[in-house]
Amino acid sequence: MTTSEHTTTGPRLGNAPVSYGVYGEGAGGDGASGDALLASMAEAGYAGSELGPPGFFGTPEETATLFARHGLTAVGAYIPVHYALGDDVVAYDMRRMEQTCRELAACAERSGGRPLAILADEGSQALLENPARAWDDRSLALDEAGWQRLARLSGRAVELAASYGLRTSFHPHISTYVESPWEVDRLLDLTEVGLTLDIAHLQLAGGDPVECLRNWRERINHVHVKDVDTDVVRRAKAERRKDFDTWWAEVCVPFGKGDVDIDAFLAELLRGGYRDWLVVEQDRAPTPADHYPRVAAEQAANHTWLAAKVAAHS
């Protein structure tokens, strides 16, 4: 792996605030607590976490203090950019990205490591209403000018992250302009950014996670592990639902309860020498703080399940 940071042991396991319903500018349910969230991750055995939206854990200094208090590494942060929208919207996204970069840099300065700025397209309303598009239907895809713009903006984002000492990766995501494997291929051709392989998003977009891993192995520098009920997406498409955030909260399920062959993927991933982070994500609706114990128990079970699979293939 040319873009990965290897360790001498197996991959470390992290989680992400989205597993607790923390995402977007709303940043979680009523009383959402960054301190309680990190405490539950640490108690479950996770070694690190991605950040939430900018400011969720406080100022850069407060964020670094919280992570250090719980003995967790700041792995990186998901950074959405509206690549296909106007310059004013992109400028706003870049300002939020810079805030996130300051938070990640503060954590790295406090506790070491070199976190990832994980870029992702934010799509459009039309794409939210048309998830998992057929590969031969390019009617909603970027045109050539759109791809060139995405490449330029990604280059700017990479430079911004590098100015804070951060690595970068790009996260293909359902209902965005980088969803299907052919779109990932185009991204990789046009940029030099690393790749976050989210096995569930790729499977929902019609890809085979193991095949995608083999095709893109040299560019992969981060992995998101989630299990999903693919029937939820099939029903949403058949019913032409427009409430993406509502039905998406039903897609992710505990490990071993869904349709992703995580075991086969891990066998291929570890056989190839991957030693970076495996970040657990079980996307859910915004979760009130008083529901954290139930969520924490589920994430602890995910950790136990995944750790056993990693040990079996290491």
Disulfide bonds with the S-S distance in Angstrom:
none
